[in-house]
Amino acid sequence: MEVIHKETQAKAAAEILSQLDNPKNFNRAKVWQMGFFAANNTATNAFMF
C-alpha cells in the first residue's frame, strides 16, 4: 500500500495550481531539437513515398 504524505501532496497541488495560473508556461525546445524533428518527419515521408 502506498503512503501519501500530506505535505508532499500539498506541495504538488500548489505547483500544479501555480502552473495553471501562469498563461505563459511554455515548453522550450532547442534549435537542434526542432531541426532533428523536421529531419525525422522528412525522412519518414520520403521513405513512405
CHARMM-style PDB file with segment names, atoms N, HN, CA, C and O in Angstrom:
ATOM      1  N   MET     1       0.845  -1.184   0.000  1.00  0.00      PROA
ATOM      2  CA  MET     1       0.000   0.000   0.000  1.00  0.00      PROA
ATOM      3  C   MET     1       0.888   1.244   0.000  1.00  0.00      PROA
ATOM      4  O   MET     1       1.865   1.325   0.744  1.00  0.00      PROA
ATOM      5  N   GLU     2       0.542   2.180  -0.820  1.00  0.00      PROA
ATOM      6  HN  GLU     2      -0.252   2.114  -1.425  1.00  0.00      PROA
ATOM      7  CA  GLU     2       1.358   3.390  -0.972  1.00  0.00      PROA
ATOM      8  C   GLU     2       0.971   4.428   0.080  1.00  0.00      PROA
ATOM      9  O   GLU     2      -0.207   4.697   0.314  1.00  0.00      PROA
ATOM     10  N   VAL     3       1.984   4.993   0.694  1.00  0.00      PROA
ATOM     11  HN  VAL     3       2.941   4.774   0.503  1.00  0.00      PROA
ATOM     12  CA  VAL     3       1.753   6.015   1.714  1.00  0.00      PROA
ATOM     13  C   VAL     3       1.906   7.380   1.062  1.00  0.00      PROA
ATOM     14  O   VAL     3       2.938   7.663   0.455  1.00  0.00      PROA
ATOM     15  N   ILE     4       0.905   8.219   1.179  1.00  0.00      PROA
ATOM     16  HN  ILE     4       0.066   7.989   1.672  1.00  0.00      PROA
ATOM     17  CA  ILE     4       0.945   9.567   0.613  1.00  0.00      PROA
ATOM     18  C   ILE     4       1.057  10.557   1.766  1.00  0.00      PROA
ATOM     19  O   ILE     4       0.222  10.584   2.670  1.00  0.00      PROA
ATOM     20  N   HSD     5       2.100  11.360   1.711  1.00  0.00      PROA
ATOM     21  HN  HSD     5       2.778  11.338   0.977  1.00  0.00      PROA
ATOM     22  CA  HSD     5       2.313  12.353   2.758  1.00  0.00      PROA
ATOM     23  C   HSD     5       1.533  13.618   2.417  1.00  0.00      PROA
ATOM     24  O   HSD     5       1.569  14.087   1.279  1.00  0.00      PROA
ATOM     25  N   LYS     6       0.844  14.157   3.380  1.00  0.00      PROA
ATOM     26  HN  LYS     6       0.814  13.777   4.304  1.00  0.00      PROA
ATOM     27  CA  LYS     6       0.012  15.340   3.149  1.00  0.00      PROA
ATOM     28  C   LYS     6       0.851  16.540   2.729  1.00  0.00      PROA
ATOM     29  O   LYS     6       0.423  17.336   1.893  1.00  0.00      PROA
ATOM     30  N   GLU     7       2.046  16.676   3.304  1.00  0.00      PROA
ATOM     31  HN  GLU     7       2.394  16.029   3.983  1.00  0.00      PROA
ATOM     32  CA  GLU     7       2.901  17.813   2.952  1.00  0.00      PROA
ATOM     33  C   GLU     7       3.347  17.718   1.500  1.00  0.00      PROA
ATOM     34  O   GLU     7       3.321  18.715   0.777  1.00  0.00      PROA
ATOM     35  N   THR     8       3.753  16.540   1.070  1.00  0.00      PROA
ATOM     36  HN  THR     8       3.775  15.731   1.657  1.00  0.00      PROA
ATOM     37  CA  THR     8       4.178  16.343  -0.315  1.00  0.00      PROA
ATOM     38  C   THR     8       3.012  16.559  -1.266  1.00  0.00      PROA
ATOM     39  O   THR     8       3.172  17.171  -2.323  1.00  0.00      PROA
ATOM     40  N   GLN     9       1.859  16.065  -0.898  1.00  0.00      PROA
ATOM     41  HN  GLN     9       1.729  15.569  -0.040  1.00  0.00      PROA
ATOM     42  CA  GLN     9       0.675  16.222  -1.736  1.00  0.00      PROA
ATOM     43  C   GLN     9       0.283  17.699  -1.846  1.00  0.00      PROA
ATOM     44  O   GLN     9      -0.134  18.149  -2.913  1.00  0.00      PROA
ATOM     45  N   ALA    10       0.414  18.448  -0.761  1.00  0.00      PROA
ATOM     46  HN  ALA    10       0.753  18.082   0.106  1.00  0.00      PROA
ATOM     47  CA  ALA    10       0.078  19.868  -0.772  1.00  0.00      PROA
ATOM     48  C   ALA    10       1.047  20.643  -1.660  1.00  0.00      PROA
ATOM     49  O   ALA    10       0.636  21.548  -2.387  1.00  0.00      PROA
ATOM     50  N   LYS    11       2.336  20.291  -1.603  1.00  0.00      PROA
ATOM     51  HN  LYS    11       2.670  19.557  -1.012  1.00  0.00      PROA
ATOM     52  CA  LYS    11       3.316  20.969  -2.455  1.00  0.00      PROA
ATOM     53  C   LYS    11       3.036  20.695  -3.923  1.00  0.00      PROA
ATOM     54  O   LYS    11       3.123  21.598  -4.755  1.00  0.00      PROA
ATOM     55  N   ALA    12       2.700  19.454  -4.241  1.00  0.00      PROA
ATOM     56  HN  ALA    12       2.629  18.720  -3.565  1.00  0.00      PROA
ATOM     57  CA  ALA    12       2.396  19.102  -5.627  1.00  0.00      PROA
ATOM     58  C   ALA    12       1.155  19.840  -6.121  1.00  0.00      PROA
ATOM     59  O   ALA    12       1.128  20.328  -7.251  1.00  0.00      PROA
ATOM     60  N   ALA    13       0.146  19.921  -5.290  1.00  0.00      PROA
ATOM     61  HN  ALA    13       0.168  19.525  -4.372  1.00  0.00      PROA
ATOM     62  CA  ALA    13      -1.078  20.626  -5.673  1.00  0.00      PROA
ATOM     63  C   ALA    13      -0.809  22.112  -5.879  1.00  0.00      PROA
ATOM     64  O   ALA    13      -1.336  22.715  -6.814  1.00  0.00      PROA
ATOM     65  N   ALA    14       0.007  22.706  -5.011  1.00  0.00      PROA
ATOM     66  HN  ALA    14       0.434  22.216  -4.251  1.00  0.00      PROA
ATOM     67  CA  ALA    14       0.337  24.126  -5.146  1.00  0.00      PROA
ATOM     68  C   ALA    14       1.121  24.374  -6.428  1.00  0.00      PROA
ATOM     69  O   ALA    14       0.912  25.389  -7.092  1.00  0.00      PROA
ATOM     70  N   GLU    15       2.018  23.463  -6.784  1.00  0.00      PROA
ATOM     71  HN  GLU    15       2.188  22.638  -6.245  1.00  0.00      PROA
ATOM     72  CA  GLU    15       2.800  23.619  -8.016  1.00  0.00      PROA
ATOM     73  C   GLU    15       1.905  23.533  -9.244  1.00  0.00      PROA
ATOM     74  O   GLU    15       2.071  24.310 -10.184  1.00  0.00      PROA
ATOM     75  N   ILE    16       0.970  22.610  -9.247  1.00  0.00      PROA
ATOM     76  HN  ILE    16       0.836  21.978  -8.484  1.00  0.00      PROA
ATOM     77  CA  ILE    16       0.050  22.469 -10.380  1.00  0.00      PROA
ATOM     78  C   ILE    16      -0.824  23.709 -10.517  1.00  0.00      PROA
ATOM     79  O   ILE    16      -1.044  24.195 -11.626  1.00  0.00      PROA
ATOM     80  N   LEU    17      -1.319  24.218  -9.405  1.00  0.00      PROA
ATOM     81  HN  LEU    17      -1.141  23.823  -8.504  1.00  0.00      PROA
ATOM     82  CA  LEU    17      -2.162  25.411  -9.458  1.00  0.00      PROA
ATOM     83  C   LEU    17      -1.381  26.634  -9.923  1.00  0.00      PROA
ATOM     84  O   LEU    17      -1.923  27.470 -10.646  1.00  0.00      PROA
ATOM     85  N   SER    18      -0.112  26.751  -9.519  1.00  0.00      PROA
ATOM     86  HN  SER    18       0.327  26.072  -8.932  1.00  0.00      PROA
ATOM     87  CA  SER    18       0.685  27.895  -9.963  1.00  0.00      PROA
ATOM     88  C   SER    18       0.955  27.816 -11.455  1.00  0.00      PROA
ATOM     89  O   SER    18       1.028  28.848 -12.122  1.00  0.00      PROA
ATOM     90  N   GLN    19       1.107  26.608 -11.993  1.00  0.00      PROA
ATOM     91  HN  GLN    19       1.048  25.769 -11.451  1.00  0.00      PROA
ATOM     92  CA  GLN    19       1.316  26.457 -13.427  1.00  0.00      PROA
ATOM     93  C   GLN    19       0.051  26.803 -14.201  1.00  0.00      PROA
ATOM     94  O   GLN    19       0.134  27.349 -15.301  1.00  0.00      PROA
ATOM     95  N   LEU    20      -1.108  26.498 -13.651  1.00  0.00      PROA
ATOM     96  HN  LEU    20      -1.175  26.055 -12.757  1.00  0.00      PROA
ATOM     97  CA  LEU    20      -2.359  26.813 -14.327  1.00  0.00      PROA
ATOM     98  C   LEU    20      -2.630  28.314 -14.336  1.00  0.00      PROA
ATOM     99  O   LEU    20      -3.263  28.826 -15.259  1.00  0.00      PROA
ATOM    100  N   ASP    21      -2.154  29.018 -13.313  1.00  0.00      PROA
ATOM    101  HN  ASP    21      -1.640  28.602 -12.563  1.00  0.00      PROA
ATOM    102  CA  ASP    21      -2.373  30.452 -13.229  1.00  0.00      PROA
ATOM    103  C   ASP    21      -1.483  31.230 -14.193  1.00  0.00      PROA
ATOM    104  O   ASP    21      -1.797  32.369 -14.539  1.00  0.00      PROA
ATOM    105  N   ASN    22      -0.382  30.632 -14.630  1.00  0.00      PROA
ATOM    106  HN  ASN    22      -0.127  29.706 -14.349  1.00  0.00      PROA
ATOM    107  CA  ASN    22       0.574  31.312 -15.494  1.00  0.00      PROA
ATOM    108  C   ASN    22       0.284  30.944 -16.948  1.00  0.00      PROA
ATOM    109  O   ASN    22       0.581  29.824 -17.363  1.00  0.00      PROA
ATOM    110  N   PRO    23      -0.295  31.871 -17.741  1.00  0.00      PROA
ATOM    111  CA  PRO    23      -0.628  31.537 -19.124  1.00  0.00      PROA
ATOM    112  C   PRO    23       0.596  31.423 -20.033  1.00  0.00      PROA
ATOM    113  O   PRO    23       0.485  30.893 -21.138  1.00  0.00      PROA
ATOM    114  N   LYS    24       1.755  31.904 -19.596  1.00  0.00      PROA
ATOM    115  HN  LYS    24       1.845  32.334 -18.698  1.00  0.00      PROA
ATOM    116  CA  LYS    24       2.953  31.863 -20.435  1.00  0.00      PROA
ATOM    117  C   LYS    24       3.858  30.692 -20.038  1.00  0.00      PROA
ATOM    118  O   LYS    24       5.083  30.812 -20.061  1.00  0.00      PROA
ATOM    119  N   ASN    25       3.256  29.578 -19.680  1.00  0.00      PROA
ATOM    120  HN  ASN    25       2.261  29.480 -19.662  1.00  0.00      PROA
ATOM    121  CA  ASN    25       4.012  28.399 -19.297  1.00  0.00      PROA
ATOM    122  C   ASN    25       4.202  27.528 -20.535  1.00  0.00      PROA
ATOM    123  O   ASN    25       3.373  26.667 -20.828  1.00  0.00      PROA
ATOM    124  N   PHE    26       5.310  27.758 -21.269  1.00  0.00      PROA
ATOM    125  HN  PHE    26       5.984  28.458 -21.031  1.00  0.00      PROA
ATOM    126  CA  PHE    26       5.576  27.044 -22.500  1.00  0.00      PROA
ATOM    127  C   PHE    26       6.708  26.042 -22.292  1.00  0.00      PROA
ATOM    128  O   PHE    26       7.572  26.227 -21.435  1.00  0.00      PROA
ATOM    129  N   ASN    27       6.687  24.980 -23.092  1.00  0.00      PROA
ATOM    130  HN  ASN    27       5.985  24.829 -23.788  1.00  0.00      PROA
ATOM    131  CA  ASN    27       7.832  24.087 -23.149  1.00  0.00      PROA
ATOM    132  C   ASN    27       8.810  24.684 -24.149  1.00  0.00      PROA
ATOM    133  O   ASN    27       8.408  25.123 -25.227  1.00  0.00      PROA
ATOM    134  N   ARG    28      10.059  24.701 -23.806  1.00  0.00      PROA
ATOM    135  HN  ARG    28      10.385  24.344 -22.931  1.00  0.00      PROA
ATOM    136  CA  ARG    28      11.071  25.301 -24.673  1.00  0.00      PROA
ATOM    137  C   ARG    28      11.867  24.226 -25.375  1.00  0.00      PROA
ATOM    138  O   ARG    28      12.385  23.316 -24.728  1.00  0.00      PROA
ATOM    139  N   ALA    29      11.975  24.315 -26.697  1.00  0.00      PROA
ATOM    140  HN  ALA    29      11.554  25.054 -27.223  1.00  0.00      PROA
ATOM    141  CA  ALA    29      12.774  23.384 -27.481  1.00  0.00      PROA
ATOM    142  C   ALA    29      14.010  24.111 -27.999  1.00  0.00      PROA
ATOM    143  O   ALA    29      13.954  25.281 -28.377  1.00  0.00      PROA
ATOM    144  N   LYS    30      15.110  23.398 -28.006  1.00  0.00      PROA
ATOM    145  HN  LYS    30      15.156  22.447 -27.699  1.00  0.00      PROA
ATOM    146  CA  LYS    30      16.346  23.964 -28.545  1.00  0.00      PROA
ATOM    147  C   LYS    30      16.308  23.875 -30.067  1.00  0.00      PROA
ATOM    148  O   LYS    30      15.543  23.092 -30.629  1.00  0.00      PROA
ATOM    149  N   VAL    31      17.140  24.683 -30.734  1.00  0.00      PROA
ATOM    150  HN  VAL    31      17.761  25.319 -30.277  1.00  0.00      PROA
ATOM    151  CA  VAL    31      17.137  24.728 -32.196  1.00  0.00      PROA
ATOM    152  C   VAL    31      17.470  23.362 -32.777  1.00  0.00      PROA
ATOM    153  O   VAL    31      16.849  22.940 -33.753  1.00  0.00      PROA
ATOM    154  N   TRP    32      18.449  22.658 -32.189  1.00  0.00      PROA
ATOM    155  HN  TRP    32      18.954  23.000 -31.396  1.00  0.00      PROA
ATOM    156  CA  TRP    32      18.824  21.350 -32.733  1.00  0.00      PROA
ATOM    157  C   TRP    32      17.692  20.337 -32.572  1.00  0.00      PROA
ATOM    158  O   TRP    32      17.560  19.430 -33.393  1.00  0.00      PROA
ATOM    159  N   GLN    33      16.873  20.478 -31.527  1.00  0.00      PROA
ATOM    160  HN  GLN    33      16.980  21.215 -30.860  1.00  0.00      PROA
ATOM    161  CA  GLN    33      15.747  19.566 -31.351  1.00  0.00      PROA
ATOM    162  C   GLN    33      14.693  19.791 -32.434  1.00  0.00      PROA
ATOM    163  O   GLN    33      14.111  18.835 -32.947  1.00  0.00      PROA
ATOM    164  N   MET    34      14.452  21.052 -32.777  1.00  0.00      PROA
ATOM    165  HN  MET    34      14.925  21.828 -32.360  1.00  0.00      PROA
ATOM    166  CA  MET    34      13.497  21.344 -33.851  1.00  0.00      PROA
ATOM    167  C   MET    34      14.025  20.859 -35.190  1.00  0.00      PROA
ATOM    168  O   MET    34      13.265  20.369 -36.025  1.00  0.00      PROA
ATOM    169  N   GLY    35      15.344  20.999 -35.396  1.00  0.00      PROA
ATOM    170  HN  GLY    35      15.961  21.398 -34.718  1.00  0.00      PROA
ATOM    171  CA  GLY    35      15.960  20.522 -36.637  1.00  0.00      PROA
ATOM    172  C   GLY    35      15.850  19.020 -36.790  1.00  0.00      PROA
ATOM    173  O   GLY    35      15.508  18.532 -37.866  1.00  0.00      PROA
ATOM    174  N   PHE    36      16.138  18.274 -35.722  1.00  0.00      PROA
ATOM    175  HN  PHE    36      16.416  18.671 -34.847  1.00  0.00      PROA
ATOM    176  CA  PHE    36      16.025  16.819 -35.785  1.00  0.00      PROA
ATOM    177  C   PHE    36      14.576  16.378 -35.955  1.00  0.00      PROA
ATOM    178  O   PHE    36      14.309  15.381 -36.625  1.00  0.00      PROA
ATOM    179  N   PHE    37      13.652  17.100 -35.365  1.00  0.00      PROA
ATOM    180  HN  PHE    37      13.869  17.910 -34.821  1.00  0.00      PROA
ATOM    181  CA  PHE    37      12.236  16.778 -35.529  1.00  0.00      PROA
ATOM    182  C   PHE    37      11.832  16.918 -36.998  1.00  0.00      PROA
ATOM    183  O   PHE    37      11.165  16.046 -37.554  1.00  0.00      PROA
ATOM    184  N   ALA    38      12.246  18.032 -37.621  1.00  0.00      PROA
ATOM    185  HN  ALA    38      12.788  18.741 -37.170  1.00  0.00      PROA
ATOM    186  CA  ALA    38      11.911  18.251 -39.030  1.00  0.00      PROA
ATOM    187  C   ALA    38      12.594  17.206 -39.912  1.00  0.00      PROA
ATOM    188  O   ALA    38      11.992  16.709 -40.863  1.00  0.00      PROA
ATOM    189  N   ALA    39      13.845  16.874 -39.602  1.00  0.00      PROA
ATOM    190  HN  ALA    39      14.334  17.278 -38.829  1.00  0.00      PROA
ATOM    191  CA  ALA    39      14.566  15.872 -40.389  1.00  0.00      PROA
ATOM    192  C   ALA    39      13.912  14.495 -40.254  1.00  0.00      PROA
ATOM    193  O   ALA    39      13.822  13.750 -41.229  1.00  0.00      PROA
ATOM    194  N   ASN    40      13.467  14.166 -39.068  1.00  0.00      PROA
ATOM    195  HN  ASN    40      13.540  14.772 -38.276  1.00  0.00      PROA
ATOM    196  CA  ASN    40      12.802  12.876 -38.853  1.00  0.00      PROA
ATOM    197  C   ASN    40      11.511  12.800 -39.660  1.00  0.00      PROA
ATOM    198  O   ASN    40      11.230  11.776 -40.283  1.00  0.00      PROA
ATOM    199  N   ASN    41      10.725  13.870 -39.654  1.00  0.00      PROA
ATOM    200  HN  ASN    41      10.953  14.702 -39.148  1.00  0.00      PROA
ATOM    201  CA  ASN    41       9.488  13.872 -40.429  1.00  0.00      PROA
ATOM    202  C   ASN    41       9.776  13.782 -41.921  1.00  0.00      PROA
ATOM    203  O   ASN    41       9.075  13.075 -42.645  1.00  0.00      PROA
ATOM    204  N   THR    42      10.794  14.486 -42.385  1.00  0.00      PROA
ATOM    205  HN  THR    42      11.363  15.060 -41.796  1.00  0.00      PROA
ATOM    206  CA  THR    42      11.152  14.443 -43.804  1.00  0.00      PROA
ATOM    207  C   THR    42      11.607  13.053 -44.209  1.00  0.00      PROA
ATOM    208  O   THR    42      11.200  12.547 -45.255  1.00  0.00      PROA
ATOM    209  N   ALA    43      12.449  12.426 -43.388  1.00  0.00      PROA
ATOM    210  HN  ALA    43      12.779  12.837 -42.538  1.00  0.00      PROA
ATOM    211  CA  ALA    43      12.931  11.084 -43.707  1.00  0.00      PROA
ATOM    212  C   ALA    43      11.781  10.072 -43.705  1.00  0.00      PROA
ATOM    213  O   ALA    43      11.741   9.183 -44.556  1.00  0.00      PROA
ATOM    214  N   THR    44      10.869  10.195 -42.780  1.00  0.00      PROA
ATOM    215  HN  THR    44      10.902  10.917 -42.088  1.00  0.00      PROA
ATOM    216  CA  THR    44       9.732   9.280 -42.723  1.00  0.00      PROA
ATOM    217  C   THR    44       8.856   9.440 -43.959  1.00  0.00      PROA
ATOM    218  O   THR    44       8.436   8.450 -44.557  1.00  0.00      PROA
ATOM    219  N   ASN    45       8.582  10.666 -44.339  1.00  0.00      PROA
ATOM    220  HN  ASN    45       8.924  11.471 -43.853  1.00  0.00      PROA
ATOM    221  CA  ASN    45       7.743  10.911 -45.515  1.00  0.00      PROA
ATOM    222  C   ASN    45       8.433  10.437 -46.788  1.00  0.00      PROA
ATOM    223  O   ASN    45       7.774   9.888 -47.671  1.00  0.00      PROA
ATOM    224  N   ALA    46       9.751  10.637 -46.903  1.00  0.00      PROA
ATOM    225  HN  ALA    46      10.286  11.083 -46.185  1.00  0.00      PROA
ATOM    226  CA  ALA    46      10.482  10.179 -48.088  1.00  0.00      PROA
ATOM    227  C   ALA    46      10.457   8.654 -48.164  1.00  0.00      PROA
ATOM    228  O   ALA    46      10.293   8.088 -49.245  1.00  0.00      PROA
ATOM    229  N   PHE    47      10.617   7.991 -47.021  1.00  0.00      PROA
ATOM    230  HN  PHE    47      10.750   8.451 -46.143  1.00  0.00      PROA
ATOM    231  CA  PHE    47      10.589   6.531 -47.000  1.00  0.00      PROA
ATOM    232  C   PHE    47       9.207   6.016 -47.395  1.00  0.00      PROA
ATOM    233  O   PHE    47       9.094   5.057 -48.158  1.00  0.00      PROA
ATOM    234  N   MET    48       8.163   6.647 -46.879  1.00  0.00      PROA
ATOM    235  HN  MET    48       8.255   7.426 -46.259  1.00  0.00      PROA
ATOM    236  CA  MET    48       6.807   6.185 -47.187  1.00  0.00      PROA
ATOM    237  C   MET    48       6.416   6.459 -48.637  1.00  0.00      PROA
ATOM    238  O   MET    48       5.619   5.722 -49.218  1.00  0.00      PROA
ATOM    239  N   PHE    49       6.977   7.520 -49.220  1.00  0.00      PROA
ATOM    240  HN  PHE    49       7.625   8.119 -48.748  1.00  0.00      PROA
ATOM    241  CA  PHE    49       6.685   7.841 -50.609  1.00  0.00      PROA
ATOM    242  C   PHE    49       7.306   6.794 -51.524  1.00  0.00      PROA
ATOM    243  OT1 PHE    49       7.173   6.884 -52.744  1.00  0.00      PROA
TER     244      PHE     49
END
